Amino acid sequence: MESELELGAVFERIKVGDTVEKLSLVPRGRTRRRLSRVVVKRSLRTVCADRFVKSKMRLLSTSCGCNSGEIRGRTQKSGMMHLLFLLAVVLSCHGCPDRCLCSSQTVKCQNQDLDAIPESLPPNTKILFVTGNNIPNISVDSFPTVLEQLTDLYLSGNEIESVGAMVFEKLPNLVRLDLSNNNILTFSERAFPADNKLQLLNLSRSFLNHSYMDDTLTVLQRGNLHMLTVLDLSNNDLVILPGDIFTGLSNLVNLSMQNSSIISFLNGTLKVPPLRDLDLRDNSLKYLSPTTQTEFNLKPGLRLWLVGNPWYCDCSIEETLAWLKNSTQVVDIQNLTCAFPEALRRQALMQVEQSQLKCLGDMESVLETSYAFLGLVLALIGVIFLLVLYLNRKGIKRWMYNIRDACRDHMEGYHYRINGWSTLTFKRKNYLAKTHTAGHCILLIMPLLQRNAILLVYKFVLFNM
């Protein structure tokens, strides 16, 4: 730290009326900032002295006849010079980064196609917007200087894929962080310092790749987020959350997981004692398990939002329906509707009666009864068919004899007809004759088969009538 003597020696070389260029010769640092404050104070004293001299000169001008306009012009010129000097000092100490807008303690670098967070940020920055750019990763080098006054940091829509270790180390008073609308694949669990003061974390639409989900969410378990009160995980493909994902968030009060494709909760997922607001709208919940209901009951002041889930109004929702009718925690309970079965589709869940809930076990028993009845019918048909055959056994036997005799007569006729042929010709012709005879037998049998089949069907119909 520079001593007061060194500071005085430097200041002696720069008078109040000197240009800003001389002040810029002083190296940046605490010396320059202290020197600037001293220059500002002395400049203000000079302005006050000029005003005092101006008032005195007015009195003298009335007595000695001096040119009052000339005195007024010199005074105004001196005042303007001092104002420009003060403005230059302020800008030299708190420069605004290129392609950014600065006002008061807010810096906005929005939609400027930046590939990194600007380094030359004013040290008194309190709110920083770096949104809508193309910044693939943020690391400890993203904030090279300590920004003690920074409390709000907005980094949404930057296509961020990696959040490195100790990236927020030099932001000791960070309270609100927005990382929404990115594509985070890796999130270091050491991104935040151990004594961080983060209270709000927005990770909405930040995890587009489900395969990296478990690795990136470890920051919630081991990220030292003990003071976090508001967490937004909406619009992510969460599906099923690990059972201990929120165990490190001992002060979490508001949790939003809207539209995150959640189908169920593992045991212990929602064991966060101070939780007060839980948004589960537009997920894939079919019912609430008894364990989940118990966890909700342990938080009497909890407020739930459950609309937009595809509730299955069958046997599996009986316990959920009974819990809903006795609970006062669900804010939008009157807007819950059934999605299945089709007969109850869009019907208010609170208006569904117990008798309307068709359980899967009942359906299986109905199917078993149907299968048994079908088996009895088929067995009865088989018995009737055998009985018809038995009653017509003589006719069937006579029919079979007729077929045999007809085939034998045809075979004998062809045998006598080709008996005088030569041996070679006989063998070839005999084969052809047998084939031809077999064809004639088939042609002869077909009408008999058709006639007897018709008789069997006719007798079966008469018997059943």
Secondary structure, 3 states (H helix, E strand, C coil): CCCHHHHHHHHHCCCCCCCHHHHHCCCCCHHHHHHHHHHHHHHHHHHHHHHHHHHHHHHHHHHHCCCHHHHHHHHHHHHHHHHHHHHHHHHHHCCCCCCCEEECCEEECCCCCCCCCCCCCCCCCCEEECCCCCCCEECHHHCCCCCCCCCEEECCCCCCCEECCCCCCCCCCCCEEECCCCCCCEECCCCCCCCCCCCEEECCCCCCCHHHHHHHCHHHHHCCCCCCCEEECCCCCCCEECCCCCCCCCCCCEEECCCCCCCEECCCCCCCCCCCEEECCCCCCCCCCHHHHHHHHCCCCCEEECCCCCEECCHHHHHHHHHHHHCCCECCHHHCEEEECHHHCCCEHHHCCHHHCCCHHHHHHHHHHHHHHHHHHHHHHHHHHHHHHHHCHHHHHHHHHHHHHHHHHHHHHHHHHCCCCCHHHHHHHHHHHHHHHHHHHHHHHHHHHHHHHHHHHHHHHHHHC
